[in-house]
Amino acid sequence: MARILVLYYSSYGHNSQMAEAVAEGIREAGQEADIRRVPETAPEEIVKNFGFAVNEDHAVIESPDAVGGYDGVVLGAPTRFGRMPSQMASFLDTCGGLWASGAMIGKVGAAFSSSNSQHGGTVPTLFDLITNMLHFGMTIVGLDYGFDGQNGVDEVKGGSPYGATTIAGPDGSRQPSKDELDGAKYLGKRVANTAAKLSA
Ligand SMILES: Cc1cc2nc3c(=O)[nH]c(=O)nc-3n(C[C@H](O)[C@H](O)[C@H](O)COP(=O)(O)O)c2cc1C
């Protein structure tokens, strides 16, 4: 059985929900999924004043080395000024040993993200995450058009060929839609099936 790590950062819960949908897809495909958060690095004052919250159901990733034990990794993070947040970058910056050992070479990677506005930068954020995984030597899969839910303009919707996404709305109150969660689930299945083949 392939073991997939779903590793994310979230301030307001959108990426936490997306992480659960990705994990559901992995499990439905018959593979194993672990969800972990990266550590919060923002000053306590910022966390308090901006109402950042964590999902305690998901443990913090044990160490950078723990990542190396998986057959695949799905990274998720909200958009910050069109890029990944420093919390995720900070964790990835501790993964030099993982890179040096080549532990991730040939393993499967994928990404998910969110933003407040529809064109607020999820795509560069996905590529930020994907770029890092390419440096690790990983084989990237996207949200291919086999997931038809990303097409159409009948409603506000995330999702792109580069990964699963959700739109939080101007005040962050919009929650991931069924369609967006289905996209995350589809991505999880895609990663699981690919990892199972590559690690066979
Ligand atoms: C410092 C900061 C920068 C942000 N930059 C952007 C941005 O460039 N584009 C955008 O649409 N939303 C931006 N947002 C909104 C976040 O993307 C939004 O809060 C996030 O997607 C919600 O995901 P979460 O609930 O998982 O934290 C920003 C939020 C913060 C706090």
The ligand as an SDF file (V2000), in Angstrom:
LIG
                    3D

 31 33  0  0  0  0  0  0  0  0999 V2000
   -1.1360   38.4030    4.5340 C   0  0  0  0  0  0  0  0  0  0  0  0
   -2.2030   37.8810    3.6300 C   0  0  0  0  0  0  0  0  0  0  0  0
   -2.0480   37.9690    2.2480 C   0  0  0  0  0  0  0  0  0  0  0  0
   -3.0370   37.5080    1.3930 C   0  0  0  0  0  0  0  0  0  0  0  0
   -2.8460   37.6180    0.0370 N   0  0  0  0  0  0  0  0  0  0  0  0
   -3.8540   37.2410   -0.8000 C   0  0  0  0  0  0  0  0  0  0  0  0
   -3.7070   37.3720   -2.2140 C   0  0  0  0  0  0  0  0  0  0  0  0
   -2.6610   37.7470   -2.7410 O   0  0  0  0  0  0  0  0  0  0  0  0
   -4.7790   37.0650   -2.9920 N   0  0  0  0  0  0  0  0  0  0  0  0
   -5.9810   36.6340   -2.4670 C   0  0  0  0  0  0  0  0  0  0  0  0
   -6.9220   36.4150   -3.2270 O   0  0  0  0  0  0  0  0  0  0  0  0
   -6.1110   36.4280   -1.1310 N   0  0  0  0  0  0  0  0  0  0  0  0
   -5.0700   36.7180   -0.3010 C   0  0  0  0  0  0  0  0  0  0  0  0
   -5.2120   36.5190    1.0600 N   0  0  0  0  0  0  0  0  0  0  0  0
   -6.3950   35.7860    1.5610 C   0  0  0  0  0  0  0  0  0  0  0  0
   -6.0240   34.3140    1.8410 C   0  0  0  0  0  0  0  0  0  0  0  0
   -5.5910   33.6900    0.6430 O   0  0  0  0  0  0  0  0  0  0  0  0
   -7.2090   33.5750    2.4770 C   0  0  0  0  0  0  0  0  0  0  0  0
   -7.3480   34.0530    3.7850 O   0  0  0  0  0  0  0  0  0  0  0  0
   -6.9440   32.0900    2.4540 C   0  0  0  0  0  0  0  0  0  0  0  0
   -7.0050   31.6240    1.1240 O   0  0  0  0  0  0  0  0  0  0  0  0
   -7.9210   31.2890    3.2810 C   0  0  0  0  0  0  0  0  0  0  0  0
   -7.3830   29.9950    3.4030 O   0  0  0  0  0  0  0  0  0  0  0  0
   -7.2390   29.3360    4.8530 P   0  0  0  0  0  0  0  0  0  0  0  0
   -8.6190   29.3860    5.4520 O   0  0  0  0  0  0  0  0  0  0  0  0
   -6.8080   27.9380    4.6080 O   0  0  0  0  0  0  0  0  0  0  0  0
   -6.2490   30.1180    5.6540 O   0  0  0  0  0  0  0  0  0  0  0  0
   -4.2180   36.9420    1.9200 C   0  0  0  0  0  0  0  0  0  0  0  0
   -4.3780   36.8310    3.3120 C   0  0  0  0  0  0  0  0  0  0  0  0
   -3.3790   37.2850    4.1550 C   0  0  0  0  0  0  0  0  0  0  0  0
   -3.5740   37.1560    5.6600 C   0  0  0  0  0  0  0  0  0  0  0  0
  1  2  1  0
  2  3  1  0
  2 30  2  0
  3  4  2  0
  4  5  1  0
  4 28  1  0
  5  6  2  0
  6  7  1  0
  6 13  1  0
  7  8  2  0
  7  9  1  0
  9 10  1  0
 10 11  2  0
 10 12  1  0
 12 13  2  0
 13 14  1  0
 14 15  1  0
 14 28  1  0
 15 16  1  0
 16 17  1  0
 16 18  1  0
 18 19  1  0
 18 20  1  0
 20 21  1  0
 20 22  1  0
 22 23  1  0
 23 24  1  0
 24 25  2  0
 24 26  1  0
 24 27  1  0
 28 29  2  0
 29 30  1  0
 30 31  1  0
M  END
$$$$
